[in-house]
Amino acid sequence: MNTTGEPERAPSSDAAAEPTAPPRTGFWAAAGADLGRITGGGHAPTATRIVIAALTRRCYRPLFTLRACQALARRPGWRRLLPLAVVVHRAARHFAGLDLPWATRMAPGVRIDHGWGLVINVAAVIGSNVTLFHGVTLGQRDRVGRDGSRITGTPVIEDEVWIGPHAVIVGGITVGRGSRIAAGAFVTADVPPHSLVIGNPAQVVQQGVAPDVANPWRAGAGT
């Protein structure tokens, strides 16, 4: 099992399923959506507030630098600045105490609470309005056959999922929209939408739960 998320390169495909990348959003809109999950207020933060937050908020800074790296990578005329932006991003995640590769596919409105020890594999896919607490791992799982063949998978986290402290989610699985993953859960199988999951090994103990999304981001709201 490899959960380091390095090196930062194009993610390998899962033999079982190829996840769909989150839709692209402009840099300021995505950065504002992430900040709005923290500050609330019902409207998009200004560029000034976004920059101030990137300088002062430890857990927000790596999200800001990730959005900046991805924006530069999409613009041929600005790609020469990408190596410098990647260095800044690595410094941001170092000082935040978390591992979040810049190429991670991530929809707007992601919130990181506390952050210490968070590990995200570069091939993981994260939807909008997802909340990640400290110690969470979204990692790779390898299945090796008797003939030496290897099937590699990483998780897809759909919109509005809440993942509690020190939960571990590995393999080519999908955590359905609006689900809650309790602290310390070890998840290796698909989770239906709107489920409450606890334990090691993880078990679905309740279905039809409401999403737990503080200050949700809505597409088009002030962007």
matplotlib code that plots the C-alpha trace (Angstrom):
import matplotlib.pyplot as plt

x = [0.0, 1.4, -0.1, 2.6, 1.1, 4.6, 5.9, 3.6, 2.8, -0.2, -2.3, -2.3, -5.6, -7.5, -8.2, -11.7, -12.8, -11.5, -12.8, -14.2, -12.2, -14.1, -15.1, -12.6, -13.3, -11.3, -8.5, -10.1, -13.5, -12.0, -9.8, -12.7, -14.9, -12.4, -12.1, -15.8, -16.1, -14.1, -15.4, -19.1, -21.0, -22.9, -20.9, -17.6, -14.6, -12.7, -9.3, -7.8, -9.4, -8.2, -4.6, -4.7, -6.0, -3.3, -0.7, -2.3, -4.2, -2.1, -4.6, -5.9, -2.5, -1.9, -5.3, -4.5, -1.1, -2.6, -5.2, -2.4, -0.3, -3.2, -4.1, -0.6, -0.4, -3.5, -2.1, 0.7, 1.9, 2.3, 3.7, 7.3, 6.2, 4.9, 8.2, 8.4, 4.8, 5.4, 8.2, 6.0, 3.2, 5.6, 6.7, 3.0, 2.2, 5.4, 4.5, 0.9, 2.0, 0.1, 0.7, -1.4, 0.2, -0.5, -1.9, -4.6, -8.0, -10.2, -13.5, -14.1, -15.2, -12.8, -12.3, -9.3, -9.8, -6.7, -4.8, -1.9, -1.0, -3.4, -2.2, -3.8, -2.5, -2.1, -4.5, -7.4, -10.4, -12.2, -15.6, -17.0, -18.0, -15.8, -14.5, -11.2, -10.0, -6.5, -4.9, -7.1, -5.5, -6.9, -4.5, -3.5, -4.2, -2.5, -3.9, -1.2, -2.3, -0.6, 0.9, 2.4, -0.2, -1.0, -4.3, -3.9, -6.7, -7.3, -10.5, -13.1, -14.7, -18.0, -19.6, -20.5, -18.6, -17.4, -14.4, -13.5, -10.1, -7.7, -10.1, -8.3, -9.9, -7.8, -8.3, -10.3, -13.5, -16.2, -17.5, -21.0, -22.3, -23.3, -21.8, -20.1, -17.0, -16.4, -13.1, -10.8, -12.8, -10.8, -12.7, -11.8, -15.2, -17.7, -19.9, -23.5, -24.6, -25.8, -24.3, -22.8, -19.7, -17.8, -15.3, -12.3, -13.2, -15.7, -19.4, -22.4, -24.5, -27.1, -28.3, -30.3, -28.2, -28.1, -24.8, -22.6, -21.4, -20.6, -20.8, -21.5, -20.2, -22.8, -21.8, -22.4, -22.9, -20.9, -18.3]
y = [0.0, 3.3, 6.4, 9.0, 10.7, 11.1, 11.7, 14.4, 13.1, 12.2, 9.6, 6.0, 4.6, 2.0, -1.2, -1.4, 2.1, 5.4, 8.2, 11.4, 14.5, 17.3, 20.2, 23.0, 26.2, 29.5, 30.1, 32.9, 31.1, 27.9, 29.6, 31.7, 28.6, 26.9, 30.0, 30.5, 27.0, 28.4, 31.9, 31.6, 34.7, 33.4, 35.3, 34.9, 36.4, 39.2, 38.7, 40.7, 38.5, 35.4, 36.6, 37.6, 34.1, 32.4, 34.3, 33.8, 30.5, 27.4, 24.9, 27.1, 28.0, 24.6, 24.7, 28.2, 27.1, 23.9, 26.0, 28.4, 25.5, 24.0, 27.3, 27.9, 24.3, 25.0, 28.2, 27.7, 31.2, 30.9, 27.4, 28.6, 29.8, 26.4, 25.1, 28.1, 27.6, 23.9, 24.9, 27.3, 24.7, 22.2, 24.7, 25.5, 21.9, 21.3, 24.1, 22.9, 19.4, 17.6, 15.9, 17.3, 16.9, 19.9, 17.7, 16.2, 16.5, 18.5, 20.3, 23.7, 24.1, 21.8, 22.4, 21.1, 21.2, 21.1, 19.3, 17.7, 14.3, 14.5, 12.4, 12.5, 10.4, 12.3, 10.0, 10.5, 12.5, 14.8, 16.4, 19.8, 20.6, 17.8, 18.2, 16.6, 16.4, 15.8, 12.4, 11.4, 9.2, 8.9, 6.3, 3.8, 0.1, -2.6, -6.0, -8.5, -11.6, -15.0, -14.4, -11.1, -8.9, -5.7, -3.8, -0.3, 1.9, 5.1, 6.5, 8.8, 11.1, 12.5, 15.8, 16.8, 14.0, 14.5, 12.5, 12.5, 12.5, 9.6, 7.9, 5.8, 5.3, 3.2, 1.5, 2.1, 2.7, 5.4, 7.2, 8.3, 11.8, 13.2, 10.4, 10.7, 8.7, 8.5, 9.1, 6.1, 4.2, 2.0, 2.0, -0.4, -0.9, 1.4, 3.5, 4.2, 7.9, 9.4, 6.7, 6.8, 4.6, 3.6, 1.1, -1.0, -2.7, -0.1, -0.8, 1.2, 1.7, 4.1, 5.2, 8.3, 10.7, 14.4, 15.8, 17.6, 20.6, 23.8, 26.9, 25.0, 26.3, 26.6, 26.9, 30.4, 31.9, 35.1, 33.7]
z = [0.0, -1.1, 0.5, 0.0, -3.0, -4.5, -7.1, -8.4, -11.9, -14.0, -12.0, -13.2, -14.2, -12.1, -13.9, -12.4, -13.2, -14.5, -12.3, -13.8, -13.0, -11.2, -13.6, -14.0, -12.3, -12.6, -10.1, -8.1, -8.0, -6.8, -4.2, -3.0, -2.8, -0.5, 1.7, 1.8, 3.4, 6.3, 6.6, 5.5, 4.7, 1.7, -0.9, -2.6, -0.8, -2.5, -4.0, -1.2, 1.5, -0.4, -0.5, 3.2, 4.1, 2.0, 4.0, 7.4, 7.5, 7.8, 6.5, 3.7, 2.3, 0.6, -1.1, -2.4, -3.8, -5.3, -7.1, -8.3, -9.6, -11.5, -13.0, -14.2, -15.7, -17.8, -19.3, -21.8, -21.6, -17.8, -17.5, -17.1, -13.6, -12.6, -11.2, -8.8, -7.8, -7.1, -4.8, -3.0, -2.7, -1.2, 1.4, 2.2, 2.8, 4.8, 7.2, 7.3, 8.2, 5.5, 2.1, -0.7, -4.2, -6.4, -9.2, -7.1, -8.9, -6.5, -7.1, -5.5, -1.9, -0.1, 3.6, 5.7, 9.5, 11.7, 8.9, 10.8, 9.3, 6.3, 3.4, -0.1, -3.0, -6.2, -8.0, -5.6, -6.8, -4.4, -5.1, -4.0, -0.4, 1.0, 4.6, 5.6, 9.2, 10.5, 10.0, 7.1, 4.4, 0.9, -0.4, -3.1, -2.7, -4.8, -5.4, -6.6, -8.4, -8.1, -11.6, -10.4, -12.1, -10.2, -10.0, -8.5, -7.3, -5.4, -4.0, -5.5, -2.9, -4.2, -3.3, 0.3, 2.0, 5.6, 6.7, 10.3, 12.1, 11.2, 8.8, 6.2, 2.7, 0.3, -3.1, -6.2, -4.4, -4.4, -1.3, -2.3, -2.1, 1.3, 3.3, 6.7, 7.5, 11.3, 13.0, 12.7, 10.1, 7.7, 4.4, 1.6, -0.2, -1.9, 0.3, -0.9, -0.9, 2.3, 4.5, 8.0, 8.2, 11.3, 12.5, 11.4, 9.2, 8.2, 8.3, 7.1, 10.2, 8.9, 5.5, 4.4, 6.6, 5.8, 4.5, 7.1, 5.2, 7.0, 4.8, 1.6, -1.7, -4.5, -8.2, -9.5, -6.1, -6.3, -8.7]

ax = plt.figure().add_subplot(projection="3d")
ax.plot(x, y, z, "-o")
ax.set_aspect("equal")
plt.show()
